[in-house]
Amino acid sequence: MYDEKKFKKYLREIEDKFIEKRGTPFILSSEDVQIILFWFKREIPLKIIKKGIEEVFEKLKEKNPEKKVNTIKYCTQKIEELFKEEKMRVGRSWHSEGIQIDITSSLDKNIEVLKEFFKEKEEFKKQEKNFIKKIEELKKLDNLDEIEDNLKKIEEKIIENYYNKIEKDEKEKLKKKIEENLSEEVKALPTIAKNSLIKMVIFENIKKEKNIPTLSLLL
């Protein structure tokens, strides 16, 4: 979920690293900010992004040292590759770090938590069945990190259901109130990126207000 201070630090460190490797001044475009926001929402570690930027520029230095990179999008493929490798490594490391996970048992706990949450929420009965079915399907997977990612998506979908029930006028009031409390630096971000961040704040507030459970293999 969105944390303004963390995002500002995340954005700044990536921008500084890109400028350092580029060797000349650079201003992030709207698309660049959107890409970084996408990484932030997926919790891609800064070390992965910085490593990806370094590797891209080192390879470019060998092949075409005169070429100037004008968008951080140029580094996206390498960063995604490194992140995929990291996820696989982390998924394999759960047991080596002493964490014993019985996937079936853990997912059954998540199902029970959801059933308890939806017990008196008749308006979401159809969604409840769909969410439970999706969790049951996760039992076919064996990568723990992949399962965690899917549980997080289910949790976010539950939050989104509540968000979609908010009237349009009320959403606008919430957005305006949140924007008023943002720092000037964040207010200055491209509109698409800023609105996406505001929505993340609303989602976080909904989760707290509705006591939506956190889904995880570590329940």
Residue pairs with C-beta under 8 A, 6 or more apart in sequence:
1 200
1 203
1 204
1 207
2 197
2 200
2 201
2 203
2 204
4 182
4 183
4 186
4 197
6 40
7 37
7 40
7 186
7 197
8 183
8 185
8 186
10 36
10 39
10 40
10 46
11 28
11 33
11 36
11 40
13 46
13 50
14 36
14 39
14 46
14 49
14 50
14 53
14 72
15 26
15 28
17 49
17 50
17 53
17 54
18 26
18 53
18 72
18 75
19 25
19 26
21 53
21 54
21 56
21 57
22 57
22 68
22 69
24 68
26 70
28 36
28 72
29 71
30 190
30 192
30 193
31 71
31 73
32 71
32 72
32 73
33 189
33 190
33 193
34 190
34 192
34 193
34 196
35 72
35 73
35 76
36 72
37 193
37 196
37 197
39 49
39 79
41 200
42 83
44 79
44 83
45 86
48 79
48 82
48 83
48 86
49 75
49 79
51 82
52 75
52 78
52 79
52 81
52 82
53 72
53 75
53 79
55 78
55 82
56 69
56 74
56 75
56 78
57 69
60 67
60 69
69 75
87 145
87 146
87 149
88 143
88 145
90 145
91 143
91 144
91 145
91 146
94 101
94 144
94 145
95 101
99 218
101 144
101 217
101 218
103 138
103 139
103 141
103 142
103 144
103 147
103 217
104 139
106 217
106 218
106 219
107 135
107 136
107 138
107 139
107 147
107 217
109 219
110 135
110 151
110 215
110 216
110 217
110 219
111 132
111 135
111 136
113 213
113 215
113 219
114 128
114 131
114 132
114 135
114 213
114 215
115 128
115 132
117 211
117 212
117 213
118 124
118 125
118 128
121 128
124 161
127 158
127 161
131 154
131 157
131 158
134 150
134 154
135 151
135 154
135 215
138 147
138 150
138 151
141 147
141 150
144 217
147 217
148 216
148 217
151 215
151 216
151 217
152 215
154 215
155 207
155 212
155 213
155 214
155 215
156 203
158 212
159 203
159 206
159 207
159 210
159 212
160 203
162 206
162 210
162 212
163 171
163 199
163 202
163 203
163 206
166 174
171 202
174 202
175 195
175 198
175 199
175 202
178 198
178 201
178 202
179 187
179 194
179 198
182 194
182 197
182 198
186 194
186 197
187 194
189 197
206 212
